[in-house]
Amino acid sequence: MFSLGSFAIIFDAQGRVLLCHRRDMDMWNLPGGGVESGELPDEAVVREVREETGLEVVVERLVDIYGKVDDDVVFSFVCNVTGGELCFTDESDDCRYFEIGEMPTNTGPTHLERINDALLPVGRPVFRRQTAPSMREYVQHMLMVPLNDQRRLYSDMAWAWPLVSQGEDYVQEAQAFARQIRQRARIPVSTLLHLGCGGGHLDLTLKKYFNVTGVDVSQPMLDLARQLNPEVTYFPGDMRTARLEKTFDAVVIADSIDYMLSEDDLRSAFQTAYAHLKPGGVFCTYAGVTHQTFRQNDTRVSTHSGGNVVITFIENRYDPNPEDSTYESTFVYLIRRERSEGQLEIETDRHLGGLFDLETWARCLAETGFQVHQTELGEGGTPFFVCRK
């Protein structure tokens, strides 16, 4: 038996979106909730906004209708405020407006999808299935994140990213992408989707050749990307499930593909690329590390400075179980700040990466439906896949 829900997307005059912080869990979401017996969805959303925020609203338009994985059906409305004042309620202990690029990292994934859809050009509402985890599924997932997959570099340590990673390091890679896309495409190429765009360093060069749209699962990294590339359009989303309801002349996934931890993950990312690619267009990705090329206990050290901070960055790769499809990367940050008179701060971070045979990459791409051409990227001979739809 499915249930009905109605949620409001409320923008203020500055284009910021209203979110509520739940009392029952540390999560932010759009105001809304279940449709009660005898109510229509548009009536329910007005009542829910009043109960959760203290605001009076009217419905401007229906954005979309969503089917969730637990068989709930959710109506998403853009609403306008007509009265009332923001206040704390029995359901929410905080309500505030956020810039689109500054929404909290603990915002519900399905709610982020609905906000993104409301920002797209206005069209006819559609019914579609939401594949992002529900609020409770997301919280359960975060509680179960293993200690060896913290990924702090993309959350509380994201401030260090512009120091340990430089835009100029990505120029040759981006040029290789552009060159292969131009050579292999069977259509004129002007638009490009970058899945797993991270902090936007690759886009810094890609935007010279294409009209770029970026997607990434980390809100702090998207914030950095927007600062670096204000002319690029960025959306939050998981490369395995993101659906932007539009297609592009080219799609790329760079080293973020390393975070696909299973063959199913890898195939899902390729399916996302395929779904967003126009016929005749090109998808490019590469296998930065494979079972054949992995070096056990590989350790790299580099030192970076910026402003009043110096960071020595240590990365170690280790595979504790060669029989599975993952390996561990341990990061150590040795941080010295000028104002602390050189006192050493030490932060650690651990990431899981996917490890597959080269044959698995080629097979998954072909099974997705691509025409696969394999070449090499850079002097190291990294396997580079240039795939046409």
ZAMI-254832 format. One line per 5 residues: their letters; for each residue x, y, z of C-alpha. Coordinates in steps of 0.02 Angstrom, whole numbers, plus 50000, padded with zeros to 5 digits. Each point is the difference from the previous one (the first is absolute). Layout:
N
A = X,Y,Z; ... .
//
This chain:
389
MFSLG = 50000,50000,50000; 50080,50164,49945; 49983,50167,50086; 49991,50177,49932; 50116,50142,50047 .
SFAII = 50006,50185,49955; 50155,50110,50015; 50028,50186,49970; 50146,50083,49911; 50002,50180,50061 .
FDAQG = 50122,50127,49930; 50027,50173,50074; 50035,50159,49902; 50187,49958,49994; 49967,49829,49924 .
RVLLC = 50040,49906,50161; 49902,49844,50044; 49913,49966,50166; 50052,49845,50097; 49943,49932,50169 .
HRRDM = 50107,49906,50125; 49909,49849,50071; 49982,49972,50186; 50007,49810,49985; 50165,49991,49904 .
DMWNL = 50145,50112,49949; 49937,50031,49824; 49936,50147,49898; 49854,49982,49881; 49867,50096,49905 .
PGGGV = 49844,50042,50102; 49864,49874,49968; 49929,49833,50050; 49860,49876,49978; 49833,50036,49917 .
ESGEL = 49860,49969,50124; 49835,49916,49962; 49882,50119,49909; 50140,50117,49945; 50064,50039,49827 .
PDEAV = 50190,50008,49980; 50000,50189,49973; 49895,50024,50158; 50118,49886,50098; 50155,50098,49954 .
VREVR = 49924,50164,50061; 49955,49919,50166; 50170,49915,50019; 50096,50161,49968; 49895,50090,50131 .
EETGL = 50028,49861,50129; 50188,49985,49969; 50052,50180,49969; 49862,50120,50056; 49986,50070,49823 .
EVVVE = 49843,50019,49896; 50026,49953,49817; 49907,49979,49837; 50046,49874,49866; 50079,50075,49845 .
RLVDI = 50025,49841,49898; 50024,49813,50006; 50181,49955,49961; 49990,49811,49986; 49923,49844,50077 .
YGKVD = 50122,49872,50066; 49990,49815,50036; 50120,49954,50140; 50082,49831,50023; 49888,49961,50149 .
DDVVF = 49847,50027,49887; 49956,50171,50070; 49935,50126,49874; 50061,50179,50031; 49933,50162,49926 .
SFVCN = 50127,50142,49988; 49932,50179,49991; 50082,50171,49981; 49911,50110,50128; 49998,50187,50037 .
VTGGE = 49994,50075,50174; 49847,50109,50035; 50016,50025,50188; 50054,49932,50168; 50173,49998,50078 .
LCFTD = 50133,49866,50007; 49999,49913,50169; 50050,49839,50086; 49864,49868,50009; 49968,49828,50070 .
ESDDC = 50070,49925,49838; 50150,50113,49964; 50125,50084,50115; 50071,50116,49866; 49938,50074,49836 .
RYFEI = 50106,50110,49890; 50038,50048,49820; 50159,49934,49917; 50092,50049,49843; 49984,49860,49871 .
GEMPT = 50187,49971,50008; 50006,50004,50189; 49869,49874,50054; 50053,49892,50149; 50089,49838,49961 .
NTGPT = 49869,49909,50105; 49857,50049,49885; 49893,49854,49945; 50056,49934,49828; 49822,49985,49932 .
HLERI = 49966,50180,50054; 50156,50060,49907; 49934,49915,49843; 49834,50090,50017; 50085,50169,50023 .
NDALL = 50106,49969,49846; 49845,49958,49899; 49917,50161,50055; 50149,50097,49934; 49986,49924,49826 .
PVGRP = 49905,50095,49863; 49814,49990,50035; 49916,49860,49903; 49857,49879,50020; 50007,49903,50164 .
VFRRQ = 50054,49820,49980; 49989,49845,50107; 50166,49919,50033; 50079,49880,50122; 50119,50070,50130 .
TAPSM = 50151,49887,50020; 50091,50103,50131; 49990,49929,50177; 49857,50057,50111; 50038,50102,50155 .
REYVQ = 50003,49852,50119; 50098,49892,49877; 50128,50140,49984; 50020,50017,50189; 50018,49811,50019 .
HMLMV = 50132,50002,49863; 50099,50139,50085; 49996,49906,50165; 50069,49847,49911; 50140,50088,49903 .
PLNDQ = 50157,49897,50038; 50147,50085,50082; 50105,49962,49847; 49886,50106,49888; 49988,50168,50086 .
RRLYS = 50032,50111,49847; 50034,50152,50108; 50086,50087,49855; 49826,50024,49927; 49916,50056,50161 .
DMAWA = 50082,50085,50151; 50174,49999,49919; 49940,50070,49833; 50083,50166,50043; 50168,49913,49968 .
WPLVS = 49953,49944,49825; 50057,50160,49909; 50169,49981,50085; 50036,49814,49972; 49927,50002,49823 .
QGEDY = 50041,50133,49871; 49903,50045,49843; 50156,49996,49891; 50022,49816,50042; 49844,49962,49898 .
VQEAQ = 50037,50098,49840; 50076,49858,49898; 49865,49878,50056; 49861,50120,49950; 50083,50032,49832 .
AFARQ = 50009,49812,49970; 49815,49986,50037; 49960,50142,49881; 50111,49929,49862; 49925,49825,50008 .
IRQRA = 49822,50066,50008; 50026,50106,49845; 50081,49856,49906; 49874,49865,50044; 49833,50092,50003 .
RIPVS = 49881,49980,49854; 49907,50159,50045; 50054,50180,50031; 50053,50015,50181; 49962,50153,50106 .
TLLHL = 49922,49934,50162; 50089,49888,50126; 49943,49916,50161; 50135,49968,50130; 49944,49867,50124 .
GCGGG = 50098,50001,50164; 50068,50173,49963; 50073,50027,50175; 50075,50171,50032; 49993,50053,49817 .
HLDLT = 50185,49996,49954; 49972,49897,49843; 49857,50115,49950; 50119,50148,50009; 50071,49938,49834 .
LKKYF = 49850,49905,49931; 49896,50159,50000; 50118,50074,49870; 49937,49867,49877; 49822,49960,50057 .
NVTGV = 49847,50066,50089; 50025,49899,50159; 49874,49933,50126; 50068,49915,50156; 49927,49875,50124 .
DVSQP = 50077,49947,50165; 49941,49915,50160; 50099,50117,50115; 49923,50169,50037; 50163,50076,50066 .
MLDLA = 50088,49950,49838; 49859,50075,49897; 50021,50161,50097; 50185,50004,49953; 49958,49960,49819 .
RQLNP = 49874,50142,49989; 50127,50123,50070; 50129,49944,49872; 49881,49989,49852; 49852,50118,50025 .
EVTYF = 49946,49979,49819; 49980,49810,50019; 49833,49926,50058; 50021,49879,50146; 49876,49879,50077 .
PGDMR = 50014,49886,50152; 49979,49817,49957; 50074,49825,50003; 50075,49943,49835; 49913,49833,50022 .
TARLE = 49825,50072,50010; 49998,50180,49938; 49874,50041,49865; 49994,50179,49933; 49861,49970,49874 .
KTFDA = 50108,50065,49857; 50137,49933,49886; 50173,50063,49954; 50120,49986,49853; 50134,49927,50113 .
VVIAD = 50016,49926,50174; 50159,49974,50103; 50044,49916,50165; 50178,50027,50058; 50085,49932,50157 .
SIDYM = 49839,50005,50102; 49956,49835,49915; 50124,49924,50124; 49863,50012,50133; 49893,49870,49914 .
LSEDD = 50028,49854,50120; 49909,49858,49911; 49967,49944,49824; 49819,50054,50024; 50060,50175,50049 .
LRSAF = 50111,50009,49847; 49860,49944,49885; 49877,50123,50079; 50120,50145,49968; 50019,49947,49818 .
QTAYA = 49810,49988,49985; 49984,50179,50065; 50125,50058,49868; 49906,49906,49865; 49831,50071,50054 .
HLKPG = 50066,50179,49985; 50092,49978,49834; 49929,50044,49830; 50014,49870,49860; 50167,50025,49914 .
GVFCT = 50071,50083,50155; 50153,49943,50098; 50027,49942,50178; 50178,50001,50069; 50068,49923,50158 .
YAGVT = 50157,49912,50058; 50057,49861,50116; 50124,50089,50112; 50037,49840,50094; 49960,49819,49958 .
HQTFR = 50041,49829,50073; 50140,49991,49873; 50080,50169,50043; 49969,50015,50188; 50158,50023,50103 .
QNDTR = 49984,49938,50178; 50048,50128,50134; 50032,50136,49871; 50037,50162,50096; 50013,50177,49933 .
VSTHS = 50048,50161,50091; 49979,50180,49945; 50004,50171,50085; 49885,50144,49956; 49978,50177,50065 .
GGNVV = 49871,50136,49983; 49960,50152,50103; 50065,49966,50175; 49988,49810,49990; 50127,49868,49950 .
ITFIE = 49939,49821,49976; 50108,49846,49977; 49884,49873,49921; 50037,49813,50016; 49901,49870,49903 .
NRYDP = 50020,49812,50024; 49910,49866,49899; 49978,49826,50071; 49893,49850,49952; 49962,49895,50156 .
NPEDS = 49904,49870,49899; 50057,49970,49820; 49848,49887,49974; 49870,50139,50011; 49969,50155,49892 .
TYEST = 50062,50137,50116; 50160,50077,50068; 50035,50126,50137; 50078,50173,49984; 50061,50081,50160 .
FVYLI = 50032,50187,49998; 50102,50092,50131; 50000,50190,50006; 50144,50085,50091; 49937,50178,50023 .
RRERS = 50095,50152,50060; 49920,50171,50013; 50096,50163,50014; 49890,50068,50139; 50034,49846,50107 .
EGQLE = 50189,50029,49989; 50029,49841,49901; 49912,49884,50122; 49963,49836,49912; 49821,49939,49972 .
IETDR = 49975,49821,49940; 49841,49943,49914; 49967,49828,49927; 49876,49944,49869; 49958,49831,49921 .
HLGGL = 49918,49961,49834; 49945,49840,49915; 50030,49982,49813; 49942,49873,49872; 50121,49876,49923 .
FDLET = 49952,49902,49844; 50081,49905,49858; 50019,50097,49838; 49886,49872,49918; 49862,50045,50123 .
WARCL = 50007,50182,49947; 49987,49958,49816; 49862,49872,50027; 49892,50116,50107; 50016,50140,49872 .
AETGF = 49953,49885,49857; 49853,49926,50097; 49937,50177,50032; 49986,50021,49811; 50155,50102,49957 .
QVHQT = 50114,49975,49852; 50163,49989,50096; 50168,50063,49940; 50147,49977,50119; 50156,50107,49992 .
ELGEG = 50122,50072,50128; 49999,50158,50103; 50164,50089,50032; 50177,49935,50010; 49955,49871,50133 .
GTPFF = 49891,49904,49879; 49841,50010,50105; 49860,49901,49912; 49887,50132,49921; 49828,49953,49934 .
VCRK = 49921,50106,49863; 49824,49937,49975; 49870,50050,49871; 49812,49980,50015 .
//
